[in-house]
Amino acid sequence: MPMTSVSANLDTTSRADEFIALDERYSAHNYHPLPVVIAEASGAWVTDVDGRRYLDFLAGYSALNFGHQNPDLIAAATEQLGRVTLTSRAFHHDQLGPFCQELAELTGTDRVLPMNSGAEAVESAIKLARKWAYQVKGVPENRAEIIVAGSNFHGRTTTIVSFSTDEEARAEFGPYTPGFVVTPYGDADAVEAAITERTAAILVEPIQGEAGVVVPPADYLPRLRRLCDERGVLLIADEIQSGLARTGELLASAHDGIRADLYTLGKALGGGILPVSAVVGSDEVLGLLQPGQHGSTFGGNPLACAVGRAVIRLLSTGEYQQRSLELGAHLHQRLGELVGRGVSATRGRGLWAGVEIAEGGPSGREASEALASRGVLCKQTQDTTLRIAPPLTISREDLDEGVDAIVDVLGS
Ligand SMILES: *Cc1c(COP(=O)(O)O)cnc(C)c1O
């Protein structure tokens, strides 16, 4: 693989090349990272193996909402590391009950199913919706359908890629799991037309992250909620990327004034320390699972629960939601000034933005590389969109510094 041209790598004393070569030689090539090799991080900043500092404008796709090395989260993890890290669910432990109680109370739900990755949470929600369809709604077994949206991103398992509309994510991973109906994102009429007696659930991202931070029309989610109520269908909101303060609300669906029956949570729930995910929702659905019907060796482990509890404590003050609103308003105002000057559109909510590069400008990859050489790390999603998602702990000065670099790279 040819190396790309970020200046750090042109430096002959750089140690980055040897690490990149090892990755290239020994790790599967399922990513194409920027040629930056991170060795340390703190807050909104990361430092590479050559001591060069960068602003983190991606924040682990929102897994690092509370910043790198957040002292409260590191303290909770460290304390739990010294006590007990894994029991398996064969036994009780003293973090699971409190974690589930605190997460249910925070999200206003009845019950919690802890898992690890986001994809597992989505898989679990699909299983729950199907079980609900057979046991509660009376759908004939094996006939349940779930309505999903085009351009969705819900993870990488074989079932989830079965209903992806991204050919790259899907091709050559079949045979595909049946039982999903795809409708255009934002089109509630199409969802209405797709609902049948066999519809178990509508699964949707309140804001589509991977698709480019796409905010749906204002009446989309409220109409889906009404359709679900009228037709006896579950609404599943995948808030793995949009949730946990990223958009200025605990849950992004609150901007649209709606509640889902099930929410999938992940990413920031693990505080950027370890994978922690969950399905949260009503007793009517989560109460259906009986012993032996679902599980995970690491799901709900003591370390995950202790970190998750520390995340919940941070979220319960509302401080991060507020920061996201305030810094987000500033971010969107500044990015908005670029529209018509190298940027064709900006989207998003809170401290989360999709920046659409105007025709004739650099590709998303080229823009990301140019930003990296200016000391700002972010990544394109789709070919021409930059996704901006700094840690919610970032200072206004640092945010401005990163936006200045974006203005330099994209502005015309
Ligand atoms: C990241 C993401 C997932 C998958 O999470 P993993 O932890 O990568 O499996 C699912 N849904 C959404 C909306 C996501 O952003």
The ligand as a Tripos MOL2 file, in Angstrom:
@<TRIPOS>MOLECULE
LIG
   15    15     1     0     0
SMALL
NO_CHARGES

@<TRIPOS>ATOM
      1 C1        -21.6530    2.4030   15.9110 C.3       1 LIG1
      2 C2        -23.0850    2.0960   15.7140 C.ar      1 LIG1
      3 C3        -23.5820    0.7940   15.8250 C.ar      1 LIG1
      4 C4        -22.6850   -0.4050   16.0290 C.3       1 LIG1
      5 O1        -21.9130   -0.3270   17.1730 O.3       1 LIG1
      6 P1        -20.6120   -1.2710   17.3350 P.3       1 LIG1
      7 O2        -20.1980   -1.0670   18.7510 O.co2     1 LIG1
      8 O3        -19.6040   -0.7930   16.3380 O.co2     1 LIG1
      9 O4        -21.0540   -2.6600   17.0410 O.co2     1 LIG1
     10 C5        -24.9430    0.6060   15.7060 C.ar      1 LIG1
     11 N1        -25.7680    1.6290   15.4770 N.ar      1 LIG1
     12 C6        -25.3290    2.9030   15.3470 C.ar      1 LIG1
     13 C7        -26.3140    4.0040   15.1080 C.3       1 LIG1
     14 C8        -23.9750    3.1760   15.4460 C.ar      1 LIG1
     15 O5        -23.5320    4.4200   15.2800 O.3       1 LIG1
@<TRIPOS>BOND
     1     1     2 1
     2     2     3 ar
     3     2    14 ar
     4     3     4 1
     5     3    10 ar
     6     4     5 1
     7     5     6 1
     8     6     7 2
     9     6     8 1
    10     6     9 1
    11    10    11 ar
    12    11    12 ar
    13    12    13 1
    14    12    14 ar
    15    14    15 1
@<TRIPOS>SUBSTRUCTURE
     1 LIG1         1 GROUP 0 **** ****
